[in-house]
Amino acid sequence: MRIIMNLSNIIKNSIIKNISIYNSSDKDIFNFKNTTLFSLNIIKSCIINIDYTRLSDLNIVPIIVSDYGYLEPYEFAFSLIITENPDNREKLLLKHSGKNSIEEISNYNLDLINNTLFELKYNSIKEFMECITKYIQYMEIKEKDLLNCELLKDKGIFYYEIR
């Protein structure tokens, strides 16, 4: 019997196994309440070096560790849903925004959904790489914006939980 690991375990195991080759710093991995969290930098370095054969649902949840504790800005979570019949982009936007037309969706929400939520077929490896790259580029900008907010004043560190 062949065991197929889910995508989140493949990515986590690859990062941990190969941490020394990614020129990581002490801040690239953080253990919190029996959960291993990763910096966006280490995810970015690792994700392109994995040999993907099959996809499964994947969530990457951003977490800010700060003086205030552990904050989870869920709206910025990467969500990959694997399905036999992925919705087209417009249908996906409408379904997740709860709106009846694209014109009703704010630019902020269009941008957010377009960069964080994806539906693909299980063997869409090329499309997965495009989606994860798009998300990483989006979060590189959002991390700076969120850490500069009045509450944090650049005193937080972003990590990501791979689920």
C-alpha positions in Angstrom: 0.0 0.0 0.0 1.4 3.4 -1.1 1.0 6.3 1.3 0.5 9.7 -0.3 1.5 12.6 2.0 -0.6 15.7 1.8 0.9 18.8 0.4 1.3 20.6 3.7 3.4 17.8 5.2 5.5 17.6 2.0 6.3 21.3 2.3 7.0 21.3 6.0 9.2 18.2 5.9 11.1 19.6 2.9 11.8 22.9 4.8 12.9 21.2 8.0 15.0 18.6 6.1 16.8 21.1 3.9 17.0 24.1 6.3 20.8 24.3 6.1 20.9 24.8 2.3 18.4 27.8 2.3 20.8 30.3 3.9 18.2 30.7 6.7 18.6 32.8 9.8 17.5 32.1 13.3 14.3 34.0 12.6 13.2 31.8 9.7 11.6 29.1 12.0 9.7 29.6 15.2 8.1 27.0 17.4 5.0 28.2 19.2 2.7 25.9 21.2 3.9 22.7 19.5 3.5 24.2 16.1 6.4 25.0 13.7 6.0 28.3 12.0 8.1 29.5 9.0 9.1 32.9 7.6 7.9 33.8 4.1 11.6 33.9 3.1 12.2 30.2 3.9 8.9 29.2 2.3 9.8 31.1 -0.9 13.3 29.4 -1.0 11.9 25.9 -0.4 8.7 25.9 -2.4 10.4 26.0 -5.8 12.7 23.1 -5.0 10.1 20.5 -4.2 9.2 17.8 -6.8 5.4 17.9 -6.8 3.6 14.9 -8.2 0.1 15.5 -6.9 -1.6 18.4 -5.1 -3.9 18.4 -2.1 -5.7 21.2 -0.3 -3.3 23.6 1.4 -3.6 26.5 3.7 -0.8 28.9 4.7 -1.9 31.1 7.6 0.0 34.2 8.4 0.8 34.8 12.0 2.3 37.9 13.6 4.3 37.3 16.7 4.6 40.6 18.6 4.6 42.2 22.0 0.8 41.7 22.0 1.1 38.0 21.5 0.1 35.8 18.6 -2.1 37.5 16.0 -3.6 35.7 13.0 -4.8 37.9 10.2 -6.9 35.1 8.6 -8.1 37.2 5.7 -4.5 37.0 4.3 -4.4 33.2 4.4 -3.5 31.3 1.3 -6.2 28.8 0.5 -5.7 26.1 -2.2 -8.8 24.0 -2.8 -8.3 20.9 -5.0 -11.4 19.8 -6.9 -12.3 17.9 -10.1 -14.1 21.0 -11.5 -12.6 24.2 -10.3 -14.8 27.3 -10.6 -13.7 30.0 -13.1 -12.3 33.1 -11.5 -15.5 35.2 -11.7 -17.6 32.5 -10.1 -15.0 32.0 -7.3 -14.9 35.7 -6.6 -18.7 35.9 -6.4 -19.0 32.8 -4.2 -16.4 33.9 -1.7 -17.5 37.6 -1.6 -21.2 36.8 -1.3 -22.0 39.4 -4.0 -24.1 39.0 -7.1 -21.8 40.8 -9.6 -18.1 41.6 -9.8 -19.0 45.4 -9.8 -20.4 45.0 -6.2 -17.0 43.7 -4.9 -14.7 46.3 -3.5 -11.2 46.7 -5.1 -9.7 45.7 -1.7 -11.7 42.4 -1.7 -11.0 41.7 -5.4 -7.3 42.1 -4.7 -7.4 40.0 -1.6 -9.4 37.1 -3.1 -7.3 37.2 -6.3 -4.1 36.8 -4.3 -5.1 34.4 -1.6 -7.8 32.0 -2.9 -7.3 29.4 -5.6 -9.1 26.3 -6.9 -7.2 23.8 -9.0 -7.3 20.3 -10.3 -5.1 17.8 -8.4 -2.5 17.6 -11.2 -2.2 21.3 -12.0 1.4 21.7 -10.8 2.3 24.6 -13.1 -0.8 26.5 -12.0 0.0 25.8 -8.4 3.5 27.3 -8.8 2.0 30.4 -10.4 -0.6 30.7 -7.5 2.0 30.3 -4.7 4.4 32.7 -6.3 1.6 35.2 -6.7 0.7 34.8 -3.0 4.3 35.2 -1.9 4.8 38.4 -3.9 1.5 39.7 -2.5 2.4 38.9 1.1 5.9 40.4 0.8 4.1 43.8 0.3 1.4 43.1 2.8 3.8 42.1 5.6 5.4 45.6 5.5 2.0 47.3 5.4 0.7 45.4 8.3 3.8 45.7 10.5 3.8 49.5 9.9 0.3 49.8 11.4 -0.3 52.0 14.4 -0.7 49.1 16.8 2.5 47.2 15.9 4.8 50.0 15.0 7.3 47.6 13.4 7.6 45.5 16.5 6.1 42.3 15.1 7.5 39.4 13.1 5.5 37.5 10.4 5.5 33.7 10.4 3.3 31.3 8.5 1.7 28.1 9.6 1.4 25.5 6.8 -1.8 23.5 7.3 
